[in-house]
Amino acid sequence: MTEPSVPPPSERIAVVVNGNAKSVTADVISTLDQILLGGDLFVSRRLEDATEIARTLVTRGYGTVLTGGGDGTFTVMVTEVVREAHAAGKPVPRFGLLKLGTGNALAWVAGASRAKGRGLSADIQRLREDAGSRPLELVDVEGFLAPFAGFGVDAVVLDDYARVKAMLAQGPLAKYAPGGLSYVISSVTRSLPKFLIRPVPHCRVRNDGAEAYRIGEKGGRVGQPIAQGETIYEGPARIVGLATIQYYGFGFRMFPFADEQPGRMQLRVSTISSPGFVRNFPAIWRGEYHDPNVVFDYLVEAVTIEMDPPTEFQIGGDPRGERARVRARVTREPIRLVDFYAPPSAS
């Protein structure tokens, strides 16, 4: 009996999963191993694994690379694969993700299924039938290519979550460490007390790129363009975020104008108080809250952000520690993102 021929890597799908992610269980890994062709599944358990895996993916010439483990896993692998492809002078594959992490902001953008056997099988089968893809620009910051990054409340919560998760992982509650329990404990015992006593940081944002614009409630431009070298915003800031996609994790539509204009990312600065955030939470979650006195939205190409005092910073949902100054720009070349909402003809 003749064995079925194996297609070349350019027509195959490589999957890279974060072995430390909560949803990446032994059963999920086994399921993926059965769905994929031999050798197309890569399990990363340390950040250092990403470089070697990326080199293998580029050398073999895969046409599609999926990541599983959340937005941080996507950020790290896209960064490493793009870097390796450029260094080797080879094509950059298209990217996608499987919904196997905690937040999965990109899953809301690309329509990935829940991390169950049938969902994984359906997504991969759809890919084999040539699911659509679309260009996606990213935030280029500190050597990473990410869908979002930022200072303030979200970064503090993520940093506290990481610390509490690490503590829980050493005790009898280890199996619950990567989930909601750590979020609740970290928010109640660490994040909330911090924001009740700490001063609001002072922020200055300088335009380092093409003309920037403030955006109003309907997405229209407000006021005059802001030229390169001019100050976009200066004042107190509880949140300072940059994004090229509309969502944070769990469907939180934090950046409703992120994809309004090619070559621009959304900058959002907010001074909203904790009571104001709680009171308006449903509208904020849906991306429908607009108060020009406490929320400042801009479309920018490149910026320098200065925070005084140094403030917690996150990239792609992963905490990176405190920063006093960060430079960021939208990527000059978009990647191709597998989009399960798009028709095959969009590829």
C-alpha positions in Angstrom: 0.0 0.0 0.0 1.4 3.4 -1.0 1.7 5.9 1.9 0.2 9.3 1.3 2.7 11.9 0.2 3.6 14.6 2.7 3.3 18.1 1.4 6.3 20.5 1.6 6.6 22.7 4.7 5.5 25.8 2.7 2.0 24.1 2.5 2.1 22.8 6.1 1.1 24.4 9.4 3.5 24.7 12.3 2.1 25.1 15.8 4.1 26.6 18.6 2.6 26.2 22.1 3.6 27.6 25.4 3.9 24.6 27.6 3.5 26.7 30.7 0.1 28.1 29.6 -2.9 27.0 31.7 -4.8 25.5 28.8 -1.8 23.7 27.3 -2.4 20.4 29.0 -1.0 17.1 28.1 -4.3 16.2 26.4 -4.1 19.4 24.3 -0.6 18.6 23.3 -1.6 15.0 22.4 -4.6 16.2 20.4 -2.4 18.6 18.4 0.2 15.9 17.8 -2.6 13.7 16.3 -4.0 16.5 14.2 -0.7 17.8 12.8 1.8 16.0 10.6 4.9 14.6 12.4 7.4 17.2 13.5 5.1 20.2 13.0 4.3 20.7 16.7 6.8 22.7 18.9 6.5 23.1 22.7 8.3 26.0 24.2 8.8 26.0 28.0 11.4 28.8 28.3 11.8 32.1 26.6 15.1 30.9 25.4 13.4 28.2 23.3 11.8 30.8 21.1 14.9 31.7 19.1 15.8 28.1 18.3 12.2 27.2 17.4 12.0 30.3 15.1 15.3 29.4 13.4 13.9 25.9 12.7 10.6 27.3 11.3 12.4 29.7 9.0 14.9 27.1 7.9 12.2 24.6 7.0 10.2 27.3 5.2 6.7 26.8 6.8 4.0 28.9 5.2 1.8 29.2 8.3 2.8 29.5 12.0 0.2 29.2 14.7 0.9 30.0 18.3 -0.9 28.8 21.4 -0.6 30.3 24.8 -1.9 33.8 24.7 -0.9 37.2 23.3 2.6 37.1 25.0 3.4 33.9 23.2 2.3 35.3 19.9 4.4 38.5 20.5 7.6 36.6 21.3 7.3 34.1 18.4 6.3 36.7 15.8 9.2 38.8 16.9 11.7 35.9 16.7 10.4 34.5 13.4 10.4 37.9 11.6 13.9 38.6 12.9 15.1 35.2 11.7 13.4 35.5 8.3 14.9 38.9 7.6 18.4 37.7 8.7 18.1 34.7 6.4 16.6 36.6 3.5 13.6 34.3 3.5 9.8 35.0 3.3 8.0 35.8 6.5 5.2 33.2 7.0 1.6 34.1 7.9 0.8 33.9 11.5 -2.3 32.9 13.5 -3.1 31.7 17.0 -5.0 29.0 18.8 -7.0 30.2 21.9 -4.9 28.5 24.6 -3.8 31.4 26.8 -5.3 33.6 29.6 -6.3 36.8 27.7 -6.2 36.1 24.0 -6.9 39.5 22.7 -6.0 38.4 19.2 -8.5 35.6 19.3 -11.3 38.2 19.3 -9.7 39.8 16.2 -9.1 36.6 14.2 -12.0 34.4 15.3 -10.0 31.6 16.8 -12.1 28.9 18.6 -12.0 27.9 22.2 -9.2 25.6 23.3 -11.0 22.3 23.1 -10.4 19.3 20.8 -13.1 20.1 18.3 -12.2 23.8 18.3 -8.6 23.0 17.6 -9.5 20.5 14.9 -11.9 22.9 13.3 -9.5 25.7 13.2 -6.7 23.6 11.7 -9.0 22.0 9.2 -10.1 25.5 8.1 -6.5 26.5 7.7 -5.9 23.4 5.5 -8.8 24.6 3.4 -7.1 28.0 3.1 -8.7 30.3 5.7 -8.4 33.9 4.8 -5.7 36.3 6.1 -5.2 40.0 6.3 -2.4 42.4 6.9 -1.8 43.4 10.5 0.6 46.2 11.6 2.1 45.8 15.1 3.6 48.0 17.8 7.4 48.0 17.5 8.7 48.6 21.1 11.9 47.5 22.9 12.7 45.0 20.2 9.3 43.3 20.3 6.5 43.3 17.7 3.3 43.3 19.7 -0.4 44.0 19.2 -0.5 46.3 22.2 1.7 47.7 25.0 1.3 50.2 27.8 1.9 51.8 31.1 -0.4 52.1 34.1 -3.2 50.2 35.6 -3.2 47.2 33.3 0.6 46.8 33.6 0.4 47.0 37.4 -2.3 44.3 37.5 -0.3 42.0 35.1 2.9 42.5 37.2 1.1 41.7 40.4 -0.6 38.8 38.8 2.8 37.3 37.7 4.2 37.7 41.2 1.2 36.1 42.9 1.1 33.3 40.3 4.7 32.5 41.0 4.0 32.3 44.7 1.0 30.1 44.4 2.8 27.8 42.0 5.1 26.8 44.9 2.3 25.6 47.1 -0.8 23.4 47.3 -2.8 25.7 45.0 -0.3 25.3 42.2 -2.8 24.0 39.7 -4.9 27.1 40.1 -2.0 29.5 39.8 -2.3 30.4 36.1 -6.0 31.3 36.3 -8.6 33.6 37.8 -7.6 32.9 41.5 -4.3 34.7 41.0 -6.0 37.6 39.4 -8.4 38.0 42.3 -5.8 37.6 45.0 -3.3 40.0 43.2 -6.0 42.6 42.5 -7.4 42.7 46.0 -4.2 42.3 48.0 -1.7 44.2 45.8 -3.0 46.3 42.9 -6.0 48.0 44.5 -4.1 49.0 47.7 -1.3 50.5 45.4 -3.8 52.7 43.5 -5.4 53.9 46.7 -2.1 55.4 48.1 0.2 56.0 45.1 0.3 59.4 43.3 -0.8 59.5 39.7 2.3 59.5 37.4 3.1 62.5 35.2 3.2 61.6 31.5 4.7 63.4 28.5 4.2 62.0 25.0 6.2 63.4 22.1 5.4 62.8 18.4 8.4 61.2 16.7 6.7 60.4 13.4 4.3 61.8 10.8 1.5 64.1 11.9 -0.6 62.8 14.8 -4.3 63.5 15.4 -6.6 63.5 18.4 -9.7 61.4 17.8 -13.2 62.2 19.0 -16.2 60.1 19.9 -17.2 59.1 16.4 -13.6 58.6 15.2 -13.3 62.0 13.6 -10.3 64.3 14.0 -10.4 66.9 16.8 -8.3 70.1 16.6 -5.1 70.7 14.6 -2.6 68.1 13.5 0.3 67.6 15.8 3.6 67.9 14.0 6.8 65.8 14.5 8.7 66.9 17.5 5.6 68.5 19.2 4.1 67.3 22.5 1.0 65.1 22.0 0.0 65.0 25.6 1.5 66.2 28.9 -0.2 65.7 32.3 -1.3 63.1 34.8 -2.0 59.6 33.4 -3.3 56.4 35.0 -3.2 54.6 31.7 -1.0 55.1 28.7 -1.6 52.5 26.0 -0.6 51.8 22.4 -2.3 49.3 20.1 -2.9 48.2 16.5 -5.9 46.0 17.5 -9.1 47.0 19.3 -9.1 44.4 22.0 -7.3 43.6 25.2 -7.9 40.1 26.6 -11.3 38.6 27.3 -13.0 40.8 24.7 -12.2 44.2 26.4 -12.5 46.7 23.6 -9.9 49.1 24.9 -8.8 50.7 21.6 -11.9 51.2 19.4 -9.9 53.3 16.9 -6.8 51.1 16.6 -7.4 50.0 13.0 -8.9 53.3 11.7 -5.9 54.3 9.5 -3.1 52.3 7.9 0.3 53.3 9.2 -1.1 54.5 12.5 -1.6 53.0 15.9 -3.9 54.2 18.6 -2.5 56.0 21.6 -4.9 56.2 24.6 -4.2 58.2 27.7 -6.6 58.3 30.5 -6.9 60.0 33.9 -10.2 58.3 34.9 -10.5 57.6 38.6 -11.2 54.2 40.1 -14.8 55.1 41.0 -15.3 56.5 37.5 -14.0 53.4 36.0 -16.3 51.2 38.0 -19.3 53.4 37.4 -18.8 53.4 33.6 -17.4 49.9 33.3 -19.9 48.4 30.9 -19.5 51.2 28.4 -15.7 51.2 28.8 -15.7 47.4 28.2 -17.6 47.8 25.0 -15.4 50.6 23.7 -18.3 53.1 23.9 -17.2 55.3 26.7 -16.0 58.8 25.6 -15.4 61.6 28.0 -12.9 64.1 26.5 -11.9 65.3 29.9 -10.5 62.0 31.1 -9.9 59.9 27.9 -7.5 61.2 25.3 -7.3 59.2 22.0 -4.8 59.8 19.2 -3.7 58.1 16.0 0.1 58.2 15.9 3.0 56.7 13.8 5.8 56.9 16.4 6.1 58.3 19.9 8.4 58.7 22.9 6.6 58.3 26.2 8.1 59.6 29.5 6.7 58.6 32.9 7.6 60.3 36.2 8.1 58.4 38.4 9.0 55.2 36.5 5.9 53.1 36.0 5.1 49.5 35.3 5.1 48.6 31.6 3.7 45.7 29.7 4.2 44.4 26.1 1.7 42.0 24.6 0.2 41.4 28.0 3.5 40.4 29.6 4.9 42.6 32.4 8.3 44.1 31.6 9.0 46.0 34.8 9.1 49.7 35.4 10.1 52.2 32.7 10.8 55.9 32.7 11.0 56.3 29.0 9.9 54.2 26.0 10.0 54.7 22.3 7.5 53.0 20.0 6.4 53.0 16.4 4.0 51.2 14.2 5.7 48.5 12.1 6.7 49.6 8.6 5.9 46.1 7.2 2.7 44.4 8.3 2.6 40.7 9.0 -0.2 38.5 7.6 -2.7 37.4 10.2 -4.8 34.3 9.7 -8.4 35.5 10.0 -11.1 33.0 10.5 -13.7 35.7 9.8 -12.2 36.4 6.3 -13.2 34.5 3.2 -10.4 32.3 1.6 -10.1 34.8 -1.3 -8.7 37.4 1.2 -5.4 35.5 1.4 
